Amino acid sequence: MIEEIPTVGQLLKSVATLLSNEISPALAQQDLQFKVRIAVNVLAIIEREWQQGPQVAEEEVAMVNALLGTDNHDLKALRAELAEAIMNGQYDDDLSALATRLLPNACSRLSIDNPLYSTLLELQK
């Protein structure tokens, strides 16, 4: 019988659940409980990055290429090129349009880093 192999996300969630529900309550020291909560949060970020990160990066590449009029797939280079264009005043005439183009990606990134971030929740209303 072939057993189902758990996904990376399922493994991360299992470890986080174990730490939250069993390990942390058993710890008498509050500083260790705090460190366990940090570890659980890090695991949750890794899980969201694993699940959402590639699509968010693809969307960012497409968005930055559209802004710059380029066809580059190196996200780090694209970010640097966009930053340079912004610093050089290329978008000074219409900063609100630039912000409108950048905001969805910023929200996607925030939803990976901290989906309960109050400003993100406000923007999603």
C-alpha positions as CSV (number, residue, x, y, z in Angstrom):
1,M,0.0,0.0,0.0
2,I,1.4,3.4,-1.0
3,E,1.2,6.0,1.7
4,E,0.5,9.6,1.0
5,I,3.7,11.7,1.3
6,P,3.0,14.9,3.3
7,T,3.7,18.2,1.5
8,V,6.2,20.7,2.9
9,G,3.3,22.8,4.0
10,Q,1.7,20.0,5.9
11,L,5.0,19.1,7.6
12,L,5.6,22.7,8.6
13,K,2.0,23.0,10.0
14,S,2.5,19.8,11.9
15,V,5.7,21.0,13.6
16,A,4.0,24.3,14.4
17,T,1.0,22.6,15.9
18,L,3.2,20.3,18.0
19,L,5.2,23.3,19.3
20,S,2.1,25.4,20.0
21,N,-0.2,22.8,21.5
22,E,2.2,20.4,23.3
23,I,5.7,21.8,23.8
24,S,4.9,25.4,24.8
25,P,2.3,24.6,27.4
26,A,4.7,22.1,29.0
27,L,7.4,24.8,29.5
28,A,7.5,26.4,32.8
29,Q,9.7,29.3,31.8
30,Q,7.9,32.2,30.0
31,D,11.0,33.1,28.1
32,L,11.1,29.7,26.5
33,Q,7.4,29.8,25.7
34,F,8.0,33.2,24.0
35,K,10.9,31.6,22.0
36,V,8.5,28.7,21.0
37,R,5.9,31.3,19.8
38,I,8.6,32.9,17.7
39,A,9.5,29.6,16.2
40,V,5.9,28.9,15.4
41,N,5.5,32.2,13.7
42,V,8.7,31.6,11.6
43,L,7.3,28.2,10.6
44,A,4.1,29.9,9.5
45,I,6.0,32.4,7.4
46,I,8.0,29.7,5.8
47,E,4.8,27.7,5.0
48,R,3.2,30.8,3.4
49,E,6.3,31.6,1.5
50,W,6.5,28.0,0.2
51,Q,2.8,28.1,-0.9
52,Q,2.5,31.7,-2.2
53,G,6.0,32.9,-2.8
54,P,6.6,31.7,-6.3
55,Q,3.3,33.1,-7.6
56,V,3.9,36.4,-5.9
57,A,7.4,36.6,-7.4
58,E,6.0,35.8,-10.9
59,E,3.4,38.6,-10.5
60,E,6.1,41.0,-9.3
61,V,8.4,40.2,-12.3
62,A,5.5,40.8,-14.7
63,M,4.5,44.1,-12.9
64,V,8.0,45.5,-12.8
65,N,8.7,44.5,-16.4
66,A,5.5,46.3,-17.5
67,L,6.5,49.4,-15.5
68,L,10.0,49.4,-17.0
69,G,9.2,48.2,-20.5
70,T,11.6,45.3,-20.1
71,D,11.6,41.6,-20.4
72,N,13.9,40.5,-17.6
73,H,13.2,37.5,-15.3
74,D,15.8,38.3,-12.6
75,L,13.7,39.7,-9.8
76,K,16.6,41.1,-7.8
77,A,17.9,43.0,-10.9
78,L,14.4,44.2,-11.7
79,R,13.9,45.6,-8.2
80,A,17.3,47.4,-8.4
81,E,16.4,48.8,-11.8
82,L,13.0,50.0,-10.6
83,A,14.5,51.6,-7.5
84,E,17.1,53.4,-9.7
85,A,14.3,54.6,-12.0
86,I,12.3,55.9,-9.0
87,M,15.4,57.6,-7.5
88,N,16.1,59.2,-10.9
89,G,12.6,60.8,-11.0
90,Q,11.3,58.7,-13.8
91,Y,7.9,58.4,-12.1
92,D,7.7,61.8,-10.4
93,D,5.0,63.0,-12.7
94,D,2.5,60.3,-11.6
95,L,3.5,58.9,-8.2
96,S,-0.1,57.9,-7.5
97,A,-0.2,55.7,-10.6
98,L,3.0,54.1,-9.5
99,A,1.7,53.5,-6.0
100,T,-1.4,52.0,-7.5
101,R,0.7,49.6,-9.6
102,L,3.0,48.7,-6.6
103,L,0.3,48.3,-3.9
104,P,-1.1,44.8,-5.0
105,N,2.4,43.3,-4.8
106,A,3.1,44.9,-1.5
107,C,-0.1,43.5,-0.1
108,S,0.8,40.0,-1.5
109,R,4.2,40.2,0.2
110,L,2.6,41.3,3.5
111,S,0.1,38.5,3.3
112,I,3.1,36.1,3.4
113,D,5.0,37.9,6.1
114,N,2.1,38.8,8.4
115,P,-1.4,38.2,7.1
116,L,-2.8,39.8,10.3
117,Y,-1.0,43.1,9.8
118,S,-3.6,45.7,10.5
119,T,-2.9,47.9,7.5
120,L,-3.1,44.9,5.2
121,L,-6.4,44.0,6.7
122,E,-7.6,47.5,6.2
123,L,-6.5,47.5,2.6
124,Q,-8.3,44.2,1.9
125,K,-11.7,45.6,3.0
